[in-house]
């Protein structure tokens, strides 16, 4: 069964920041995608709507509180779901407080709202993590368990202040590579509510990635996603800097977490999406599948993949939503820190026969409804323009135009180098759920 692509959504309608969005189906049949608009002042939660399954979208509109005011937010990482009561629920990062330790150590305050009129107005915010902490939530993460409990996964970060352009570089094989967040520990946990979001509690413990159960070190477990398995356990999955996706289980509905373990899924540290398929036992994972070699040679998020599992142990029906090559399942490599080279197009044009193409596909959100999966993810980055010009013999501006990239209206006309102000869009796909259960021909 062939994948059915809906047309890319132009940047003119959906800003690139919409990559951190979340979707829900309204009772009148419209799709609603909520995102944070970074360009508004103050930053605001907004929504776009589609009445034709994502083929076209409305202009962005700010969400409104019941008081009539705009729903002001830091524009970060919304999650919208339909509650068992029929109301809509929304969580997001309402407050972002910088600290002297740097942006990766900012304090975030999460807020929760409900709507009884299909998102036309939202209740006053309820603070989920009082006081604000060095915690982080990603997009499209909140779920409601079968018993009604609301669960919001989060990670807490620890680490030193980084003064050199916010980056850590290491030298290997005579080259300089990025060392993404390896200097920082992240522990995964969650907040939960048993009274429809009026009050929240935090997990009693956290979990993190290790090698040899900690004998060879502890590492980050970041940007976690959560799903309720068919046996009632909760599964928390997060990215790591060890070239694998990690998972952990809770046997008490998120109050405590067991030791995190590596899956056999190769990954560079990047956002994932994990969802239980409506009416089925399988969970769907969407992630950036990549080898250590690809990461070091600059192909850091060119492949966005998906796979199914009922228990998080065994994964099957591996597919790519988009990729420069046709590899759908990478064999796992030994656990080890994944280094990152500067982004540029591949030299091997036989294997990567869709190059030149986007090198950053990430921040996916997913909704299951009426036998279909609606998926959106960000598309960006053509990498070093010298490779496109000298190796491929192509004009970078023409390549960007053909792919659908546009000039960023907020930086166009500045003194940025040629090609550096291209911006991408959000790819939207609508596919039958059964597509995930068939191997590609």
N, C-alpha and C positions, 0 to 999 in steps of 0.2 A: 504494500500500500504506500503510495508516494506521499511524501510530506507536502502539505499545502501551505505555501507562504502567502501571507497577506502583505500588501505593499508596505515598504518601509515608511514610517511616519516622519514627515519632514520636520526638520528642526524649527521651521517657522511656526509650527503648531505646538510641538512638544520640545521644550528645552532639554539639553543634554542632562541636566540635573534630575530629569524625570527618571533616569536610570535607577534611582532609589525609590521606586513606586510600589504600589500594591493595588490589586483589583478586586472588585466585587460586582456581581450581577444585581441590578435593581429589578424591582417587581414589574416595572413596565417594559422589561426586556433590554434596557440599555446597559452597556458596560460602563462602569465608572472606574477610572484609574486615578488614584490620589497620589500626589507628589508634592515635594517641597519646592517652592519657587525661590531660588537663591537671589534672583534679581529684583524682587520686590523689596521695598523698604517701608516698614519692617518686613522681614522674611515671613512668608505666609504659607499655610497648607492650601493647596489648590487641587482642582479636579478637572479632568477632561472626560467627555462622554462620547460613546459611539452607539448608534442604533443599527449598525450593519456589520456586527461582529468584528469590528476593528479595521474595516476597509477605509473608513474616514472618521475623523474625530473633531469634536468641537474645540473652540478656543479655551484656554485655561480660565477657570473661574475660581476665585477665592472661596474657601469654605467659610461658613458663617456660624457663629455661636448663637444660641437662643436669644441672647441679649441684642443681637443685630451687629455686633462687631466682627471683624475678620478673625479667623482662627490663627493667631500669630504663633509662629513656631520657628525653630532654627532651621526648618526646611529639611530635616534629616529623618530618613528611615521610617516612613509610616508603615503601619500594618492595619488593614481593614478586613473585618470578617463579619459574617452574619451570625448573630447569636441564636441559640435555640429558642429564645423568646420571640424571635422575628425582628428585633431591633438590630441596627448596625453598631459595631464597636470599632473604635480607632485608637491606636497608640502611636506615639511619635516622640522624638527628642524635642522637648519644649524649650529647654534652656541649655546653652553651651557656654561654660565659663572657663576661659583660658587660665592657665596657671604658669608660673615662672618656669616650670619643668618642660614647657613646650606643648604644641598642639596635640600630640599623641597622649598627653596626660591631662587633657582638659576634663573638667567635671561636667557630667551630663545629667540632666533631670528628665525623666520619662513621664509623660502625661497620658491619661486615658479619658476618652469621651464616648458617649453613646448618642444615637440618633433614632428617633421614633418616626421620622418623616422622610425616610429614604435619602438621608444625607443633605436635606435642604438646610437644616439647622442642627447644631451639636450642643451637647450639654457643657456646662462649665468644667474645666479640667480637674481631674483627680490626680494628685501626684503619686506615682508608683514607688519611686525610691526617694523618700524624704531627705532633704538636705543636699542632694546631688553628690555623686561619687565619681571616681575615675572608672566608671562603667560605660559600656557601649552596647547598643542594640543595633542590629542591621535591619534591612527592609523585609517586609512581608513575613514576619516571624511569629506573630501571636496566633495561638490556637485555642479552641475550646474542647475540652475532653468530653467523652460520652456522658460522664456524670455531671457535667456542667462547669467544672473548674476551668478558669481561664489561666493560661500559662504563657509567660513572655520570657524567652531565653535571653541571656545577656552574657557578656564577658567582662572581667575586671583586669585592668592592665597594671603591670609593675615594671619598672625599669629606670635606667639612668636618663639624665638630660642629654640630648644630642645637639651639639652646637654647630656642626659643620653642615650647613644647608639642610639640616634635618635628615641626613642620609649617613649610612655606615657603609663604607667601601672596604673591600678586602682584595688582596692581590693573590691570584692563583694562576699558575701556568704563564706567568709573565704578563697577565692582563688584569685589569681592575674590574671588579664585579660589585653590583649592589648586593647588600646582605639584608633583605627585607625583614625588618622587625625581629631578627634573630637575637638582638640585644634585649628584647622585651618579652617578659612572661605574660601570658593571658590565661586566666582561669575561667572555665565555663560554668554557668549556674543558671538559675531562672528566678523570676518572681511569679507568684500565683495568687489567685483570688477565688474565694468560694462564695462571694456575695455580689456577683455580677459587676465586679470592678470597683465597688465602693471602698474596699480596703485591700491591701496587698501585703504579702509576706515574702521573704526571700528564702531560697534553699539554705539548709543548715551547713552545707559544705560546697566545695567546688571541685572541678576535675580539670586535669591538664594532660598534655601529651608527654610521654616519656620514651626513652629507649631502654630496653631490658628492665622494665618496671622501676625505672629511676636509677639503676646502677650506672647507667651511662649518661645520665643527665635528665633534667626536666625542661620542657619546651612549651611553646605557646599553643593554646587551644582557643581559637579566636573566631569571632563572628558566627556564633553557633545558631543552628536551626534545630527545631524539635518536631517530633511526630509521635502519635500514639499508635503503637503496634497492635496487631490483632489479639495478642495475648494479654493486653492491658498495660504492659510496660511502656515507659516513655524512652525514646531514643534521642539523644543529643548528638548532633554531628557538627564538627567544626573544622576549619582549616588549620594547618600547622606549617611550620617552616622546615618540616622533615620530609617533604616531597610526597606526603600521603594525607588523605582525609582520615580523621580520627573519629571514633564513636564512643559513647558512654551510655549506660542504661540507668534508669531509675525504676525501682520496684514499689515506690510509695508515692507515685503521682507527682514527682518533682521535688519532694521535700529533701531527699538526699540523693547523691549521685555516686555510682560505682566508678572504678578505675577506668580511665579512657584507654582504648586500644586502637592500634592502626588497622584500617581496612586495607584491602589490596587495590585501592583506587589511587592512581597516580595523580598528583596535583601540585601546582605552584600555589603559594599562599594567595588566596583570592576568595571573594564571596561565593557561597554556595546557596542552593535553595532545596529544601526538603519538604515534601508534601505527601500526606496519605491520600491515595486516590479515592475519591468519593464512592462509597458503596463497595469497596474492595479491600483486600488485606494488604496489597502491595503499597509500598511507598516509592515515590519518584524522587530521585536525586538529580539535580542539574548542577554541573560544576565545570571548572576549567581543567580538563585533563591534559597533562603535559609531562614530558620527560625532563630529566635533569639537563640533558644535552640541549633540548629545545629552549629551556629557560636561559641557559648560559649563552645561547646564540641569538637571543633577542625575540624568540617567538613566544612571548610569555603568556598571552591569553588569546591566541589565534583560534583555539578549538574550544567550543562550548558543547559539552556532552551530557548525556542523560543515561540512566540505568534504573532498573527496578530491583526491589528486594522485599521480602516479607519479614526479615529478621535483622537486617544490617550485617549479616555474616556473609551471605552469598548474594552476588549481584549478577543479573542476567539482562539480556536484550539491550546490549550497549549500542548507543546511537549517537550521532552528532547532530545537533541543531544547526551548527555552522562550523566550517573548518576550512583551512587552506589545503588540506590533504584528505584522504579517504580512510585514515586509520581511526577505527571506532573503539578499540580496546588496547591500551598500553599495558604491557606487563609491569608489575610493580618492581621497583628497584630497592636495594637495601636502604633502610632508614638513614637519612643524613641530611644536613643542611642544604637547602636548595638555593643556589646563587643565581643572580639575575644579571644578564648582560643588557647593554643598551638596545632598545627596540629597533629592529630593522627587518626588511623583507628577507625571505630565505634565499640562499644561494642555490640550493637544490631545487630547480624549477621543474624537474621531472616528478618528484614526489609531491611537492607543493604546487600542484598544477593550477590552483586558483589564485596564485599570487600574481601581481601584488594585490593585497587585500587588507582588510582591517586586522590589526594586531591586538585589539583590546575588545573582547566580548565578555561582559560581566554584569553583575547586579541584576539578576533575573528575578522576576516575580511570576507567579503561576496561579491560575484559578481553574478549578474543575466545575463544569456546569453542563447538565443535560447531555452527557456522553461526549463532551469535548473538553479539550485542554486549551486554555488561552495563556500564552506565554509572551512576556516582553523582556527584552534585555538590551543593555546599552551597546552601541557599536562605535568604535573610535580608534584613532591612532594609526597612521601609516608609517611611523618610524622615521629613521634617518633618510632624508630626501636624497642624499648622495647615492644611496644604493639604487633608488628608483631611476635616477638620472644616468648613472654611470654603468651599473650592472644590467639594468633592464632597458636602458636607452629610451625611457619614456619621460614625458613631461609630468611632474608631480601634481601640478594643478589640474591637468586633464584627468589623471588617475583619480584624484579626489572628487572631481565632478562626476565621473562615471559611477563611482561607488555611492554617491549621494551626499558626500560631505559638503558643508557650506562654510562660508566665512562667518566667524563669530562676530555678531554685531556689537559685542561689548569690547572687542579688542581690534576690530578691523580698522586699518589706517594707522595703527601704532607702528613703532619701529621694530616689531618682532620680526625674526628672520622669515624668509620666504617659506611658506607651507606650515609654519608653526601655529597659525591661527585657524586651521581647519577644525571644525567640530563635527561630530557625528550625529547620530539620531538613535531613537529606540526602534529596534526591530520588533515587529509583532507577528506572532504565528498563531493560527487556530488549527488544531489537528484533532481528529477523532482519538479518543482515549485508546482505542484498540490499536492505533498505530504504534504505541509504545511496546506492544506485545508481539510484534512481528520483526524479525531480523531483516536488515536491509538486503536487497538483492545483490 
